[in-house]
Amino acid sequence: MRAVGIILAGGKSERLGELTAVRATCAMPVGGCYRAIDFTLSNMSNSGIKKVAVITQYNSRSLHDHLSSAKWWDFGRKQGGLFVFTPFGASDTSYWFRGTADSIYQNISFLKRSNEQYVVIASGDGVYKADYDDVIDYHIKKEADITIACKTLPAGTDVRDYGVLELGADMRLIDFEEKPIEPQGSTISIGIYVVSRILLIKLLETITMEARYDFVRDVICRYRKKLKMYGYMYDGYWSNINCVNKYYETNMDFLKPEVRRLFLGSEPFIETKPKDEPPAKYNRGSEARDCLVGSGSILNGYIESSVLFRKVFTGENSAIKRSIIMEGCYIGNNCYLENSILDKEVIISDGKRIVGTPDHPVILRKNSLIYNDMRN
């Protein structure tokens, strides 16, 4: 093993609204059977990184439950393993992490006790499949201090929520703007960084002494001229779930054959914590077109272009179109749902109509009981 992994899983996305009121962003259900963090965890394991730290913070109970056994991602081993870190508290101090750099610094003993030469830092809310070993090889070839994985988005894409890179002809970083008001390009950071372990320790200790706590702002942006930083261009499928619309679009992407083949039908596979449920049951008169349906579901009505997770029940003569239905939801008879996101264990009584738009899907929070019409 030549690298250890750090997954930043503590971010709080207020733009996901009710969906992250009870869970961390990295614990959001994706693609009918996954949690968002499964993609980064699997990428680490599939890239030969067998020692990984997951740093959590906000609403982390469900995330901790998901990570309770490391064997599903092949981290249950004597050498290496999966380490889950939370904000440090003691009798004289009780600090929450003050930023991404501070979250790593407060657990710097993990780095100091490791022997690997490199560190791969990745966010836990990206949906993609990547071989980090290729990024490390590129990092070594370029003799870089820090390598930033990036992607050029189609012209006209709104990139104001991302870090925007300006790269030279040799891919060396010229400038980096974090969430600019007026972006000057469309090449963005996808939240993957490679850096030597010794350099990372030195940088963290330096900026912490200066009361600086953010990895992007206080390391990438501030040291962009002093250190040799290079961009690694990633050209595969990549999405993240930093807002409701992106979450909705990402799940709808799983209905595309090429995306399903990438994640569900080709090696190396994306692993997750399995659940012991029977196969989905399609009762007489039910019909499903262009859908993902989770195990343990019982379907009676019509479903089209939707993602259903585990143990969903749909009643007779009900129709569901372009919606995301999370685990344990119950939808009664003669209901109509379109462009909706139902969080876990929502109950909708008979004859209800819930309609949103692709740009503004209706969101029903966890454990909601619906008796009245809801229309946008």
N, C-alpha and C positions, 0 to 999 in steps of 0.2 A: 504494500500500500504506500503510495507516494503522496496522498492527500487526505486530510480530514475534511469533513463537511460541517457547515453551520447553516441551519435553516432558520430564517427570521420569520417567526410565526406569531408575533405579538401585536401586529398592526391592528388598529381599530378603524374600520371604514364606516363613517357615519352616512355615506352615500348609499349604503345598502339598507339603511333604514331599519324597519322591523326585523329584517332577516338576520341581522347581527345583534339584536337586542339580547339574545340568550346564548350566542355562540361566537367564537372567534371567526374571522374571515376565512382562515385556513381550514376550518372545520365545515365550511359550507358544502352541502351535497352537490355533486356534479355528475352528469352523464348517466344517471339512473342507478349507479352502484358505488361511485367513488366519493371521497372527500377531497377537497382541493389539495390538501397537503400530500395526498397519495402520489401525485405526479412528481413532485420534487423528491420525495423519499425514494420512489422507485428509480428515478434517474440517478440518484446517488448510488444505490445498490447496484444497478445495472452497469454503472461506470467503474465498478471495482472499489468504490469508497465504502469501507466497512466500519468506520467510526464517525458517527454523526451526532451533532448536538442540535436539538430543537429548542429554540428560545421562545417561550410563550409569555403572555401578559394578560390581555383583556379577555374576559368571559371564556376561560380556558378549560372549564370542567369537561365539556363534551370532547374537546381535543385531547385532553389527558386520558379520557376513557377510550378514545380511538387508538391511542398509542400505548395502551396498557400492556400489550404484548408486541415485542419487536420481531417475532419470528416470521410474520407475514411478509416483511420486506428483507428477510435474511440478515437481520441484525442481532439475532439471538446467538451470540458467540462469546467465547472467552477472550479472544483477541479482538478488540474493537467493541462494537455494540452501539445501542441507541441511548443517548443521554437527553433527558428532558429537564430544562432549567426554567425556573420561575424567578420573579423578583426577589432579591435577597432581603431578609428581615432579621434583625437581632434585637437584643434588649435595649441597645443604645441607638440603633438606626432602623429605619424602615423605608428604604428607597424603592419606589417603582422605577423601572428603567426610564431614563430621561431622553432616550433616543436610541437609534439602532447601534451606534458605536458604543454607547454606554451599556447596552444590553450584553454586548460581547465582552466589554471590559470587566463588568461585574462578574463574569465567568471566565476570566483570563487564565485561571488555573487549568482549565480544560486545554488551552493552547500550550501552556508551559509544561504540562505533563505529557504532551504528545511528542512523538519523534518524527512524524511525517514532515516533509519539506514544504508542502504547499497546503493552502486552505482554499476550499471552494465555498463561497458565501452565496446563498440563493434565497430569494423570497419564497414563501410557502403558498402564495395565491396564484401562481402561474399554471396554466394548463398547456402542456407541451411535452414532447419526448426528445431528449437530447443526451448525447454522450459527453459528459464532462471531461473524459479523458482526452477527447479531441481538443477541447479548449486548453487543457494543461499543456498538450504538445505544442499548440500554437503559442502559448505563453512562453515556453522554453525557447522555441525557435526565434521569437522576436526579442528575447532577452529583456522582457518587459518587467517592470516593477508591479504593475497592476494591469490585468486584462479585463475588459468590460464586454460581456456579450451584448450584442445589439441587433436591431432589425430595422430595415427601412420599410415604412408603411406606405401604402398607396397615396399618391398626391391627393390633397384635399382632406385627408384624415385629420381629425382634431387630436393633436398630440399635447395639449396643454396640461394633461394630467401625468405626463411622463418626464423623465430626464431626457433632454435632447442633446445629441452629440454632434460636434463638428469634427470630421476626420480628414487628415491629409491623404495624399496619394498612397502613402505607405501604411495607411490605417492608424497612424499615430494620432492620439487625441490632441486636438487643437483647442477646443472649448467644450464646456459642458454647462448647460442651463437646466436647473431643476424646476420643473413645472412652470415654464416661462409664460408670461402673458401674451407675448407675440413671438411664437417659435420661428426660428430662422431656418429650420430644416424639418425633415420627416424621419430622421434616423434616431431611434429611441433606445435607451437602455432597457433590457428585459429583466434586470434585477439579478444577474449572475456575474460574480466577480471571482477572479483567481489572483492570489497574492501569496508571496512566501510567508511562512508562519513567523519567522523571525522579524521580518519587516512589519507584519501586521501587529505584533506585540509592541514593537517600538513606536509605531504610529499611534496606537491606542493609548499608550502611556503618555505620549507627548501631548495629544489633544486633550486628554482628561485633565492634565495639569493646568491647561489653559481654559478649563470649564467649557469645553466643546464636546458635544455628545452625539452628533449625527454623522453617520458614515458617509453619506453622499455629499452633504453640504460641507462638512469639515475635513474630509479626507479627499474625496474625488475632486470636488470643485476647488478646494483650497490648494491642493498639491498638484493640480493638473499641469502646471508649468515646470515644477521642480522635479517630479518623478516621470519616468517613462511609462506612459499609459497608452495602451493600444485597444482598438475595437476588434472584436471577433464577430464577424457577420453570421448570424443565424438565419437560415433561409427556410426552415420548416414551419409547420403550423405552430402558432403561439397565440394565446389569449390570456387575459386575466379577468378577475371578477371584482374590480374595484368600485363598481356601482351597479345599480339595479339593471340598467340596460345591458351592460356587459355581461352580467350574470345570465340574463335571459338569452342573449345572443349566443353565449358560449354553450349553453345547454341545447339550444336549437341547432347548433353546429353538429352535435352528435347525431342528428338525424341525416346528415350528409354521408353517403357511402364511403367517401375517401377518409373522412374523419373517423368513422367507426372502424374502418380497416386499420387505420394507424394505431388506435388505442386498444381496440378489442380483438383485432385479427392478425396482428403481426408482432413478432418478437423484436426486442425484449418487451415483455408485457408490463403493464402498469398494475401493480398489486394493491390490494386493499384488505381490510379486516373483514373476513367472510361472516355471513350470517346463515344459520341453518334454517332455511325456509323451503317449503315445497315449490315446485314450478308454478308459474302463473296459471290460473284457471279461466278459460273462456267459456262461459255458459252459452247455451243455445240462444241465438239471436244477437249475440255480441259481434262486434266488428272492429278491427284495429287496422289502420292504414298509416304506414310511415311513422311508427312509434317505437319507443323503447319502453318495455314493461318489466318492472322488477319482480323478483320472486315473491311468492306468497300473496300476490294480488288476485282478486276475483272480479272479473269484468262481466257486465251484463249489457251495457249500452254501446254507443258508437264513440270511437276515439280516433282522432286524426292529428298527425304532426305534433305529437306531445311526448313528454318524458315523464314516465311514472316510476316512482321508486318502490320500495318494498311495501307489501301489505296494504295496498290501496283497494278500496271497494267502490265500484261504480254501480248505480242502480239501473233498473230497467227504463228504457226509452230516454236515457240521458245521453247528452252529446258533449264531448270535450275536444276543443280544437286549439292548437298552438299554445299549450299550457304546460306548466311544470307542477307536478303533484308529488309532494314529498311523502315520506314514510307514514303509514298509519292513517291516512285520510279516508273519510267516509263521505261519499257523494250519493245522495238519495235518488229516488225515481224522478223522471221527467225534469231533470235539471239541464241547464245549458251553461257551459263555461267556455270562454274564448279569451286568449291573451291574458291568462291569469297565472299567478304563482301562489300555490297553497303551501304554507309551511307545515311542519309535522302535526299530525293528529287533528286536523281541521275537520269539523263535522258540518255538512251542509244538508239541511232538511229538504224534503220533496218539493219539486216545482220551482226551485230558485234559479235565477238568471244572474250570472256574473260575467260582465263583459268589459274588457279593457281594450287597449290598442297596442300594436307592437312597440311603439315608443313609450307608452305609459301603461304597462301591464298592471292589473289589479293585484295587490298583495294582501293576503290574509295571514295574520300572524299565528304563531303556534298556539294550538288548543282553542282556536276560535270556534264559536257556535253561530251558524248563520241561519237566520230565519227570514230575512228581508232581502228584496232585490238590491243588487249593487251594480250600478252602471256608470261608466265614464262618459 
